[in-house]
Amino acid sequence: MSSVVRGIVTLFAALMVASLLSGMFVGGVHILGIGDETICVTDTSTSTSGEASPIEFKPAPGVSAGLDAHPRYCTDHPGAAQSLLHTATEVPAFVFTLGALLLVLRLIRGAEREGLYAARTAQRLRGVGWWLLAGSVLAAIATSTAEQALLASLSRGGANSAVTGLISWDAPYMAILTGLGVLSFARIMRVGITMREDLDGTV
């Protein structure tokens, strides 16, 4: 069973890396926003729904503003900084997901080699938990910061900035709760392993 899970995790990790490399070296394939000719960002902090009077939108020169539930700014001729910020909105989630897959793969391989009830297995499980907990928060903050900085470059007269992204990021509750659960399980495993070692020493 563990070999099947390891194979699936390895496959997903390999596909992510292959997709990234193909996006970097194969023409016409855009991964992580690299090479996108049109860049759009939605201002989710501003709602235009209902019958409330709309806010006066001030797109930057060369930028179009669309009106839906939230204002959306697009440009067909992004500058170098805007392209970099656009890529920066996609990289954190990619790094977080790939890192989680690699840590899980390392955990599975270690458990197959050293056994499930081993101190190093519990330590690796603890690493997965911390990655899910801290990594998801850092990825969310980094994504929000890049999005707000990009939004500030595409609009005028708003209060958006990179600092706004540091304050108004969306907490990844599912990843946080999963990370806390994994950390709790790793602690239970570690206590169980210690008790087992103490019991073996008294026999």
C-alpha positions in Angstrom: 0.0 0.0 0.0 2.8 2.4 0.9 4.5 1.7 -2.4 1.3 2.8 -4.2 1.1 6.0 -2.2 4.7 6.7 -2.8 4.3 6.1 -6.5 1.3 8.5 -6.7 3.2 11.2 -4.7 6.3 10.8 -6.9 4.1 11.1 -10.0 2.5 14.3 -8.9 5.9 15.8 -7.9 7.4 14.8 -11.3 4.4 16.3 -13.2 4.7 19.6 -11.3 8.4 19.8 -12.1 7.9 18.8 -15.7 5.2 21.4 -16.1 7.4 24.1 -14.7 10.3 23.1 -17.0 8.1 22.9 -20.1 6.7 26.4 -19.3 10.2 27.8 -19.1 11.7 26.2 -22.2 8.8 25.3 -24.5 7.3 28.1 -26.5 3.6 28.8 -26.1 3.3 27.1 -22.8 2.9 29.5 -19.8 3.4 28.2 -16.3 3.4 30.3 -13.2 2.4 33.3 -15.2 5.8 33.3 -17.1 5.3 34.8 -20.6 1.7 35.8 -20.1 0.9 38.6 -22.6 -2.2 39.6 -20.7 -2.2 40.2 -16.9 -5.4 40.6 -14.9 -5.9 41.0 -11.1 -9.2 41.3 -9.2 -9.6 43.7 -6.3 -11.5 41.3 -3.9 -11.4 43.9 -1.1 -13.9 46.1 -3.0 -17.4 44.8 -3.7 -19.6 46.3 -6.5 -22.5 44.0 -6.0 -26.0 45.2 -5.0 -27.4 48.6 -5.7 -24.7 50.5 -3.9 -23.2 53.3 -6.0 -20.0 52.0 -7.7 -16.6 53.3 -6.7 -14.9 55.5 -9.2 -12.3 53.2 -10.8 -9.0 54.7 -11.9 -7.1 52.3 -14.0 -3.5 53.1 -14.8 -2.6 54.2 -18.4 -3.0 51.2 -20.8 -5.1 49.3 -18.2 -8.7 48.4 -18.7 -11.1 48.0 -15.7 -14.0 45.6 -15.7 -17.0 45.8 -13.4 -18.4 42.6 -11.9 -18.8 41.5 -8.3 -15.4 43.0 -7.8 -13.4 45.4 -10.0 -10.9 43.7 -12.3 -8.0 45.4 -13.9 -6.2 44.0 -17.0 -3.3 45.0 -19.2 -2.2 43.6 -22.6 1.2 45.3 -22.3 2.6 44.5 -18.8 5.9 46.0 -17.8 8.8 43.9 -16.4 7.9 44.7 -12.8 4.2 43.8 -13.4 5.2 40.5 -15.1 7.4 39.7 -12.1 4.7 40.5 -9.7 2.2 38.4 -11.7 4.6 35.4 -11.5 5.1 36.1 -7.8 1.4 35.6 -7.2 1.7 32.0 -8.5 5.0 30.8 -7.2 4.2 30.6 -3.5 1.3 28.1 -3.9 3.5 26.0 -6.3 6.4 25.9 -3.9 4.2 25.0 -1.0 2.5 22.2 -2.9 5.7 20.8 -4.3 7.4 21.0 -0.9 4.5 19.2 0.8 4.7 16.4 -1.8 8.5 16.0 -1.4 8.2 15.9 2.4 5.4 13.3 2.2 7.5 11.3 -0.2 10.5 11.5 2.2 8.2 10.4 5.1 7.0 7.4 3.2 10.4 6.3 2.1 11.8 6.7 5.6 8.9 4.7 7.1 9.5 1.9 4.6 13.2 1.8 5.5 13.1 2.4 9.2 9.6 1.3 10.2 6.5 3.3 11.1 7.2 3.4 14.8 10.6 5.0 14.7 11.8 8.2 16.1 13.0 9.6 12.8 9.6 8.7 11.2 7.9 10.8 13.9 10.4 13.6 13.3 9.7 13.6 9.6 5.9 13.6 10.2 6.5 16.6 12.5 8.3 18.3 9.6 5.3 17.7 7.3 3.0 19.2 10.0 5.1 22.3 10.4 5.3 22.7 6.6 1.5 22.6 6.3 1.1 25.0 9.2 3.8 27.6 8.6 4.3 27.1 4.9 0.7 27.6 4.0 0.6 30.9 6.1 3.8 32.2 4.5 2.5 31.2 1.0 -0.8 33.0 1.6 1.0 36.2 2.9 3.4 36.2 -0.1 0.6 35.7 -2.6 -1.5 38.4 -1.0 1.5 40.8 -0.9 2.3 40.3 -4.6 -1.4 40.6 -5.6 -1.8 43.9 -3.8 1.4 45.3 -5.2 0.3 44.2 -8.7 -3.1 45.8 -8.1 -1.5 49.0 -7.0 0.6 49.1 -10.3 -2.6 48.6 -12.4 -4.8 51.2 -10.7 -4.6 54.8 -9.5 -6.0 56.5 -6.4 -6.6 53.3 -4.4 -5.3 52.3 -1.0 -3.7 49.1 -2.4 -0.1 48.4 -1.7 2.3 45.6 -0.8 1.7 46.5 2.9 -2.0 46.0 2.4 -1.3 42.4 1.3 0.6 41.8 4.6 -2.5 42.8 6.5 -5.4 41.5 4.5 -4.3 38.0 3.5 -6.8 35.1 3.6 -5.9 32.5 6.2 -5.6 28.9 4.7 -7.7 27.4 7.5 -7.8 23.9 6.0 -4.0 23.7 5.7 -3.6 25.1 9.2 -6.0 22.7 10.7 -4.4 19.8 8.8 -1.0 20.9 9.9 -2.1 21.1 13.6 -3.6 17.6 13.3 -0.4 16.2 11.8 1.7 17.8 14.5 -0.6 16.3 17.2 -0.3 12.9 15.6 3.5 13.2 15.4 3.6 14.1 19.1 1.4 11.1 20.0 3.7 8.9 17.9 6.8 10.3 19.7 5.3 9.6 23.1 4.3 6.1 22.1 7.8 5.4 20.7 9.4 6.7 23.9 7.1 4.5 26.0 7.9 1.5 23.8 11.6 2.1 24.2 11.3 2.4 28.0 9.3 -0.8 28.1 11.8 -2.6 25.9 14.6 -1.4 28.3 12.8 -2.8 31.4 12.2 -6.2 29.9 
